[in-house]
Amino acid sequence: MAQAELATSVAIVPAPARRSALMRQRIRSAWLFLTPMLIVLVAVAGWPLLRTIYFGFTNTSLVDFDNHQWIGFANYLRVIKLPSGRTLYSGLLVDPLWWRSVGNTVRFSIISVFFETIFGLVVALVLNAEFKGRGIVRAAILVPWAIPTIVSAKMWSWMLNDQFGIINVVLLALGIIHEKVAWTASADTAMTAVLIVDIWKTTPFMTLLILAGLQMIPTDIYEAAKIDGVSPLKVFWKVTLPLVRPALMVAVIFRLLDALRIFDLIYVLTPNNAQTKSMSVFAKENLFDFDKFAYGSAASTLLFLILAFITILYLWLGRVNLEGGR
Amino acid sequence: MTAAKLVRGALFYLLVAVIVFISVFPFYYAIITSLKTGTALFGTDLWPKMASFTNYVLVFSSGSFPRNLLNSLFISATVVVLSLLLGITAAYALARVAFRGRKVILFAILSVSMFPQLAVLAGLFELIRATHLINTPFALIFSYMIFTLPFTVWVLTTFVRDLPIEIEEAAIVDGATPWNIIIKVFMPLMWPALVTTGLLAFIGAWNEFLFALTFTSNNDERTVPVAIALLGGASDFEIPWGQIMAASVIVTVPLVVLVLIFQRKIISGLTAGGVKG
């Protein structure tokens, strides 16, 4: 049908007008093609986000879901003046548990991204060199990335098991520890356990992004440096690092955004541990486990605002090309 | 000079060996554990004295694991088909037609790909509850679009943009409609990109945990990540580690095989789209 329409318009209309008719038709079909995708995106992202923000200003609970009132900023901050003259503060902004989860998340994100960047850089440099067996190494580092997060959490919680875990057995045999450590349960080591598993799981992703950056560096720069007799360490600091920096920055911010919303690993590896509870875990627990749906929505909103801020920073730093692609 | 070179070479290969060992050992150990039963489970042998498939038989014969596997398969496959279908038409429009509002749409797509899942969890719950989709696979298929769709559209748009314009012009001259151009001209050229994005969408849907945990509440409707996370015993000593590891191996082996087969495509897809890990 549309084909016939196009054919007639081509036949009848004179040249310049024909071109714009074709253009109009293309634009019309472009919107037709875009509409289903846009409807889905609005339904699955836009609308739910607005509702989450809205719930944050209400007293919604799971028990009586449809019956809720607008309570303004009370979930965030509520100031109560007692008759005795004392003032009480309540709400998310003064909730020590929330701030603790913010602290945990920030600490986790900075430490994990720091180590992932260093290890990712090392592995990427190794993979950027020519050597026998490079294909095997590249395949091997994809394994942690391919394993589902829940599975890696379970695998590692078995290896980190206090009684039967292989890590305690090896560390005891080597004399590094003198008694079995309850890695995932103890308050001192839970965060370390989460960090170990996360770094293990996401270094490959970092490696691939950095490797892509390394491979864009023209090889004649290295050849020139070699002829001039520049030491490899100096080449790394003066040539490789500055040139790979844009790719590195994008990778770091990408990982940072991902680390700040961490949920799965912490929820499964160290359940109910105050030392590792992240913002996402805090929000999820309030929403569905503690029956404080509105409070959880408020926490989700704050999490969104923090990530939106960093995303804007990323778009600005990464100078993302909105023509599609980077 | 040559001695120094030899030492440097040896150190390099030592580093390579360490990288490979750290990457692969945990999964190797999971496989070994899944083949142990009884008291052997609580030893740390790196090679099972008696390999037994009891754990695999148990996982498949008791509980709802086979059902969970089917759920995951159905949900992930549907998510891939839907996001590719929506993605390819949108990508054509975004890459090939200059219309007002295109930049705004690309910006919106990029923003959605940065959304934390938690930001939409409460609103999605309301929506899914109101439409009575709770405890159905459709709740998950719908909600997974939030992370597969932006990525698919973004990567496919990049890909379509790089296809030579002459092919399309020839088709227009022949009187092909945009729909025919997509189906007959672009689809055959886009197989590599479709395989890559489809595979990454599949992995994303297969591994998803938070939505699956929230929107399903009975064992038969769960997907495998949630089923594995909830496999437990009455006490710490009764946790069926052998079965957990067997289930883990079952859900991971297909992924590892796919990733290794398509590793070049996946690496290019990951770095082009900058998808989350």
Interface residues (C-beta under 8 A of the other chain):
Chain A: A2 Q3 L6 A7 V10 L22 R26 I27 S29 A30 W31 F33 L34 P36 M37 L38 V40 L41 A43 V44 A45 W47 P48 L49 L50 R51 T52 F55 F65 V122 V123 V126 A129 F131 G133 I136 V137 R138 A139 A140 I141 L142 V143 P144 W145 A146 I147 P148 T149 I150 V151 S152 A153 K154 M155 W156 W158 M159 N161 Q163 F164 I166 V169 V170 W200 K201 T202 P204 F205 L208 L209 A212 V250 F254 R255 L257 D258 L260 R261 F263 D264 Y267 V268 M279 S280 A283 K284 L287 F288 F293 G296 S297 A299 S300 T301 L303 F304 L307 A308 T311 Y314 L315 V320 L322 E323 G324 G325 R326
Chain B: F12 Y13 L15 V16 I19 V20 I22 S23 V24 P26 F27 Y29 A30 T33 L41 F42 T44 L86 G87 T89 A90 Y92 A93 L94 A95 V97 F99 K103 I105 L106 F107 A108 I109 L110 S111 V112 M114 F115 P116 Q117 L118 A119 V120 L121 A122 G123 L124 F125 E126 L127 R129 F142 S143 M145 I146 L149 P150 V153 W154 T157 T158 R161 I172 G175 A176 T177 P178 W179 N180 I182 I203 W206 N207 F209 L210 T214 P225 V226 I228 A229 D236 W241 I244 M245 S248 V251 T252 L255 V256 L258 V259 L260 Q263 I266 I267 L270 T271 A272 G274 K276 G277
